[in-house]
């Protein structure tokens, strides 16, 4: 197997699991609080971040040799902002209802530290292909965590999934789940399950070997 392919697979696996931006690096928490009370809104936000993150990584990597170090971060912010504006315009044009529900949160993708972090930590020192893979993997790693949290919050807080009522009249909605504290509780539970019960045994096995 070519070295680049092996490296790309390792990058993908790390961003999905052992180096996940949410439950390992604990980045992008504002999105967890803001939009995860609805699976539909969370999916749209994750798609926007995946688009922005992967293409920002690719663009930064392509331009890294021509970016003066003294204005490097300003150029990165400009690149990220360009892709965020594209997402915002596309949502406003094709999905105005979702765009209104998300409000300013789409524009705030630019402040998500995952995007700047991957540009600084990876795209500036790696070729475009690997940088794109890193962006896609980090975006997927971010997305599945938020979607899992959103599924639980909407189901327990509203009795629905994707706006479709799932639980009948017997279910008493947990109001806290659609509030900000519910996002904290679900994120903490997710981190505990993954790091305490899934990743930890693997680490202990490696240390023993």
C-alpha positions in Angstrom: 0.0 0.0 0.0 1.4 3.5 -0.9 2.7 5.5 2.1 0.3 8.4 1.3 -2.7 6.0 1.4 -1.6 4.5 4.7 -1.1 8.0 6.2 -4.5 9.2 4.9 -6.2 6.2 6.5 -4.4 6.8 9.8 -5.4 10.5 9.7 -9.0 9.5 9.1 -9.1 6.9 11.9 -7.5 9.3 14.4 -9.9 12.2 13.7 -12.9 9.8 14.0 -11.7 8.2 17.2 -8.6 8.7 19.2 -8.0 12.3 18.2 -11.7 13.3 17.9 -12.1 17.1 18.0 -15.1 17.0 20.3 -14.7 14.2 22.9 -10.9 14.1 23.0 -9.8 17.7 22.2 -13.1 19.2 23.5 -13.4 21.8 20.7 -16.5 23.2 19.1 -18.5 23.1 22.3 -20.5 26.3 21.4 -22.2 24.4 18.6 -23.2 21.6 21.1 -25.0 24.1 23.2 -26.5 26.1 20.3 -28.1 23.7 17.8 -28.2 20.2 19.2 -31.8 20.4 20.5 -32.9 19.5 17.0 -31.5 16.8 14.7 -32.4 18.7 11.5 -30.7 21.9 12.6 -27.7 19.9 13.8 -27.4 18.1 10.5 -27.4 21.3 8.6 -24.8 22.9 10.9 -22.6 19.8 10.6 -22.9 19.8 6.8 -21.9 23.5 6.7 -18.9 22.9 9.0 -17.8 19.8 7.0 -17.9 21.8 3.8 -16.0 24.8 5.4 -13.4 22.7 7.2 -12.5 20.4 4.3 -12.2 23.2 1.7 -10.5 25.6 4.1 -7.8 22.9 4.9 -7.4 22.3 1.2 -7.1 26.0 0.3 -4.7 26.8 3.2 -2.5 23.9 2.2 -2.5 25.1 -1.5 -1.5 28.6 -0.5 0.8 27.9 2.4 4.0 28.6 0.6 2.8 32.0 -0.5 1.3 33.2 2.8 3.6 35.7 4.6 3.9 34.5 8.2 3.0 38.0 9.7 -0.4 37.9 8.1 -0.9 34.1 8.1 -3.8 34.0 10.5 -5.6 36.9 8.8 -5.4 35.0 5.5 -6.8 31.9 7.1 -9.7 33.7 8.6 -10.4 35.3 5.2 -10.4 31.8 3.6 -12.7 30.4 6.3 -15.0 33.4 6.1 -15.4 32.9 2.3 -16.6 29.4 2.7 -18.9 30.3 5.5 -20.5 33.0 3.4 -21.1 30.5 0.6 -22.9 28.2 3.1 -24.9 31.1 4.5 -26.0 32.2 1.0 -26.9 28.7 -0.1 -29.0 28.1 3.0 -30.8 31.4 2.6 -31.5 30.7 -1.1 -32.6 27.0 -0.9 -33.6 26.4 2.7 -34.8 29.8 4.1 -36.8 28.2 6.9 -33.8 26.4 8.3 -31.7 29.5 7.7 -34.1 31.5 9.9 -34.1 28.8 12.6 -30.4 28.7 12.8 -30.1 32.5 12.8 -26.6 33.8 13.5 -25.2 30.4 14.2 -24.3 29.7 10.6 -22.1 32.8 10.5 -20.5 31.7 13.7 -19.0 28.7 12.0 -16.1 31.0 11.4 -15.4 31.2 15.1 -15.3 27.4 15.5 -11.9 26.6 16.8 -11.8 23.2 15.1 -11.5 24.9 11.7 -8.7 27.3 12.6 -7.0 24.6 14.7 -6.8 22.1 11.8 -5.6 24.8 9.5 -2.8 25.8 11.9 -1.9 22.3 13.1 -2.2 20.4 9.9 -2.9 22.2 6.6 0.1 24.6 7.0 2.6 21.7 7.1 1.0 19.0 4.9 0.2 18.6 1.2 -3.3 19.4 -0.2 -4.5 15.8 -0.5 -3.8 14.9 3.1 -5.1 18.3 4.3 -8.4 17.7 2.6 -8.6 14.2 4.1 -7.9 15.7 7.6 -10.6 18.3 7.1 -13.2 15.7 6.0 -12.2 13.3 8.9 -12.3 16.0 11.5 -15.7 17.2 10.2 -17.1 13.7 10.3 -15.7 13.2 13.8 -17.3 16.4 14.9 -20.6 15.7 13.1 -21.4 12.2 14.5 -20.9 13.3 18.1 -23.2 16.3 17.6 -25.8 14.2 15.8 -25.8 11.6 18.6 -26.3 14.3 21.2 -29.0 16.0 19.1 -30.8 12.7 18.7 -31.0 12.1 22.4 -31.8 15.7 23.3 -34.7 16.0 20.7 -36.1 12.5 21.6 -36.0 13.1 25.3 -36.8 16.8 25.3 -39.5 16.9 22.6 -40.5 13.2 22.0 -39.6 13.6 18.3 -36.7 12.9 15.8 -36.2 15.2 12.8 -39.5 16.9 13.8 -41.5 13.7 13.5 -43.3 12.7 16.8 -41.9 9.3 17.9 -43.0 9.0 21.5 -46.7 9.0 22.2 -48.8 10.9 24.8 -47.5 8.7 27.6 -44.1 10.4 27.4 -43.4 13.3 29.6 -40.9 15.6 27.8 -37.8 16.4 29.7 -37.7 20.2 29.4 -34.1 20.4 30.5 -33.0 18.5 27.4 -33.9 21.3 25.0 -32.1 23.8 27.3 -28.4 24.5 27.4 -27.8 22.4 30.5 -29.1 19.4 28.6 -26.3 19.8 26.0 -23.7 19.9 28.8 -25.1 16.7 30.4 -25.3 14.8 27.2 -21.8 15.9 26.1 -20.4 14.9 29.5 -22.1 11.5 29.3 -20.9 10.9 25.8 -17.3 11.8 26.7 -17.5 9.5 29.8 -18.8 6.6 27.7 -16.3 6.9 24.9 -13.1 7.8 26.9 -13.9 5.8 30.0 -15.4 2.6 28.5 -14.2 2.5 24.8 -10.9 4.2 24.4 -9.5 3.5 27.9 -9.4 -0.3 27.6 -7.5 0.0 24.3 -5.0 2.3 25.9 -4.5 -0.2 28.8 -4.0 -3.1 26.3 -1.4 -1.1 24.5 0.5 -0.3 27.7 0.4 -3.9 28.8 1.8 -5.1 25.5 
